[in-house]
Amino acid sequence: MIELIPTTTVEEAVKALYEDAFPLQERRPWDQQLALVASGKLKLLRINREDAFAGFIFYWQLPTFSFIEHFAIHPDKRGGGAGTAVMQVMEARLKQIVLEVEPPATEQAIRRIKFYERLGYHTFPEPYQQPSYYPEFPPLDLRLMQKGLDPAAARFTNIRDQLYKYVYNK
């Protein structure tokens, strides 16, 4: 059984998986991540599977959609539909969801995009750059995907502008 538990306590297991699952350029400095969770701007869900830590989701509740910034399932807990179950719970809770994915340039990126497409997510055709979390790195070329947005709210420029304003402070 999968459970998503809201928490403001960021345990060591979350930090370890965050650092293992995302390259440095794709993750915010840990002290900033903790400050955003403590402020309530960034939400954290602990994912449990069979009553044990299985992963996490960091997400933002923005004016017209929710943005899943980081989602990871521990490698030992993957399979058996864990990721699908988590996303179905998120969709029921949040309704309108936006997320970033890498362009389909690697096998892993293609698998990730297909995973979200099977769940009904749609990729925006417009190019998107995630502002860098670190001054020494350039912006990342990514893609935005969405599910549940009505056509008026699903305008790429509106979504990008909200992400830049609230998530990346640009």
ABEGO torsion letter per residue (X at the ends): XBBBBBBABBBAAAAAAAAAABBAAABBBAAAAAAAAAAGABBBBBBBBGGBBAEBBBBBBBAABBBBABBBBBAAABEGGAAAAAAAAAAAAAGBBBBBBBBBABAAAAAAAAAAAAAGBBBBABBBBBBBABAABBBBBBBBBBBGBBAAAABAAAAAAAAAAAAAGX
